Amino acid sequence: MINLGIELGPVRPLVGNYVTCVRTGNLLFTAGQGVDEYHGKLGRDLSVEEGYQASRQSMINLLKVVKAELGELSKVKRVVKILGFVNSTEDFTQQPKVMNGASDLLVAVFGDKGKHGRSAVGMAQLPNNTAIEIEMILEFED
């Protein structure tokens, strides 16, 4: 990810009684990752572009989890699905554009292996008023 100018540092600390990811067979299910930098609702406090950047940062946080669990991102065989929760006003309908920040990053990092199924949903509120939270399912190889 050096060619993208992204450094994958340590995983964010947990804020509850859960683990950052669970392996079953050759699948990895991540817990949701939010962002520390973007707070508020899309459609009121944040623009679509800021939401795009928030979802990109959330995906970077998820990639930190994946790297910590697998040791290296090259073990990712396929990104299966991501689920994005967007902290939105009632009339905001551009959740897919916001989630493109995460999706575009996955394709930039993994190429065709990064193309995935996706859901992008609006939420009335997210923990700590974070703008976005994303979880991911991926297939890996040893």
BELVENSUL-V589735 format. One record per run of one state. SS is the DSSP state (hx for helix, st for strand, lp for the rest). FROM is the first residue (numbers start at 0). TO is the last residue. If there is no record, write none. Layout:
# BELVENSUL-V589735
[[SS FROM TO] [SS FROM TO]]
This chain:
# BELVENSUL-V589735
[[lp 0 0] [hx 1 3] [lp 4 19] [st 20 23] [lp 24 25] [st 26 29] [lp 30 31] [st 32 32] [lp 33 37] [st 38 38] [lp 39 40] [st 41 41] [lp 42 44] [st 45 45] [lp 46 46] [hx 47 69] [lp 70 71] [hx 72 74] [st 75 87] [lp 88 93] [hx 94 113] [lp 114 115] [st 116 122] [lp 123 125] [hx 126 128] [st 129 129] [lp 130 130] [st 131 139] [lp 140 141]]
